[in-house]
Amino acid sequence: MFMRSFLPRLVVAVFSSAAFAQPATVNPALAELTAQDQAVRSGAMKDIDWDKVSVEDAERRVQVLELIKQGAVRSAEDYCNAALIFQHGNTIDDTRLAYSLATTSRALGAGERRCNWLSAAAWDRLLMRLKKPQWYGTQFIKSPTGQWELYLVDETAVSDSDRAELGVPALAASRARAAQLK
């Protein structure tokens, strides 16, 4: 419930802030949280203690929410970093916030491939959490047999050209990647 009332306030704060008036510097605390988020995912997937990662992810999300409340998330890269942390959340609201933060990053002009890709990935994850086909082909799931596969894709929603614009591989490449995941 908090997230439903928080999202509209976030949008108003972003678009009425001085963030559009001048470039903001990157928040070092948020950059460090993002580095931690990525570091725990840098090993082989089979060697990662996902229960531990889930607890650490939740702690990072609490810290990021506090930074947002303090107005300390200001630059396009800050919004992208915050989006990445919420992308690893467990709920639909986490994913909605990840998508909102990623698209805010793009609106602020991040232009960074990672942020563009993240907006597509957050959209796909949101659709997946809503039990709908993804559009871009960024989300993979384990099949009942334990093999990784590309989550269902609505192939009519976007083109490979649209994917490329956001730094997302062509659909055929995503399918090939699924076959390589172990």
BELNORDA-V633902 format. One record per residue. N is the residue number from 1. RES is the residue in three letters. NEAR is the number of other C-alpha atoms within 12 Angstrom. D_CENTER is the distance of its C-alpha to the mean C-alpha in whole Angstrom. Layout:
N,RES,NEAR,D_CENTER / N,RES,NEAR,D_CENTER
This chain:
1,MET,10,21 / 2,PHE,13,20 / 3,MET,20,16 / 4,ARG,16,18 / 5,SER,13,20 / 6,PHE,20,18 / 7,LEU,26,15 / 8,PRO,17,19 / 9,ARG,20,20 / 10,LEU,28,17 / 11,VAL,24,17 / 12,VAL,15,21 / 13,ALA,22,20 / 14,VAL,31,18 / 15,PHE,18,20 / 16,SER,14,23 / 17,SER,21,23 / 18,ALA,17,24 / 19,ALA,27,21 / 20,PHE,20,22 / 21,ALA,13,25 / 22,GLN,13,25 / 23,PRO,17,22 / 24,ALA,23,21 / 25,THR,18,21 / 26,VAL,23,18 / 27,ASN,26,18 / 28,PRO,19,19 / 29,ALA,22,18 / 30,LEU,34,15 / 31,ALA,29,15 / 32,GLU,20,17 / 33,LEU,31,14 / 34,THR,33,11 / 35,ALA,20,14 / 36,GLN,21,15 / 37,ASP,32,12 / 38,GLN,21,12 / 39,ALA,16,16 / 40,VAL,24,16 / 41,ARG,23,14 / 42,SER,15,17 / 43,GLY,12,19 / 44,ALA,13,20 / 45,MET,14,18 / 46,LYS,12,22 / 47,ASP,14,23 / 48,ILE,15,20 / 49,ASP,16,21 / 50,TRP,17,18 / 51,ASP,13,20 / 52,LYS,15,20 / 53,VAL,25,16 / 54,SER,22,15 / 55,VAL,18,18 / 56,GLU,25,17 / 57,ASP,32,13 / 58,ALA,24,15 / 59,GLU,21,17 / 60,ARG,33,14 / 61,ARG,34,12 / 62,VAL,21,16 / 63,GLN,25,16 / 64,VAL,38,13 / 65,LEU,31,15 / 66,GLU,17,18 / 67,LEU,25,17 / 68,ILE,31,16 / 69,LYS,18,19 / 70,GLN,14,21 / 71,GLY,23,20 / 72,ALA,29,19 / 73,VAL,37,16 / 74,ARG,38,17 / 75,SER,36,16 / 76,ALA,35,14 / 77,GLU,39,13 / 78,ASP,40,13 / 79,TYR,51,10 / 80,CYS,44,8 / 81,ASN,46,9 / 82,ALA,51,8 / 83,ALA,47,5 / 84,LEU,44,4 / 85,ILE,43,7 / 86,PHE,43,6 / 87,GLN,43,4 / 88,HIS,38,7 / 89,GLY,33,9 / 90,ASN,23,12 / 91,THR,22,13 / 92,ILE,26,12 / 93,ASP,27,12 / 94,ASP,36,9 / 95,THR,36,7 / 96,ARG,35,9 / 97,LEU,43,9 / 98,ALA,41,5 / 99,TYR,40,6 / 100,SER,39,9 / 101,LEU,45,8 / 102,ALA,43,7 / 103,THR,36,10 / 104,THR,38,12 / 105,SER,38,11 / 106,ARG,29,12 / 107,ALA,25,15 / 108,LEU,30,16 / 109,GLY,24,17 / 110,ALA,30,14 / 111,GLY,23,15 / 112,GLU,23,14 / 113,ARG,23,13 / 114,ARG,27,10 / 115,CYS,38,8 / 116,ASN,37,10 / 117,TRP,35,8 / 118,LEU,44,5 / 119,SER,45,6 / 120,ALA,40,8 / 121,ALA,39,6 / 122,ALA,41,5 / 123,TRP,36,8 / 124,ASP,38,10 / 125,ARG,41,8 / 126,LEU,35,10 / 127,LEU,27,13 / 128,MET,29,13 / 129,ARG,25,13 / 130,LEU,16,16 / 131,LYS,14,18 / 132,LYS,18,18 / 133,PRO,26,17 / 134,GLN,30,14 / 135,TRP,34,15 / 136,TYR,46,13 / 137,GLY,45,14 / 138,THR,38,11 / 139,GLN,36,11 / 140,PHE,30,14 / 141,ILE,23,16 / 142,LYS,16,20 / 143,SER,15,23 / 144,PRO,8,26 / 145,THR,8,27 / 146,GLY,12,25 / 147,GLN,16,24 / 148,TRP,22,20 / 149,GLU,25,20 / 150,LEU,32,17 / 151,TYR,31,16 / 152,LEU,26,19 / 153,VAL,28,18 / 154,ASP,19,20 / 155,GLU,19,21 / 156,THR,14,23 / 157,ALA,18,20 / 158,VAL,23,19 / 159,SER,21,21 / 160,ASP,22,20 / 161,SER,15,21 / 162,ASP,22,18 / 163,ARG,30,16 / 164,ALA,20,17 / 165,GLU,22,17 / 166,LEU,30,13 / 167,GLY,24,14 / 168,VAL,31,13 / 169,PRO,26,16 / 170,ALA,24,19 / 171,LEU,31,19 / 172,ALA,20,22 / 173,ALA,19,20 / 174,SER,27,17 / 175,ARG,24,20 / 176,ALA,17,22 / 177,ARG,20,19 / 178,ALA,23,19 / 179,ALA,18,23 / 180,GLN,14,23 / 181,LEU,19,20 / 182,LYS,17,22
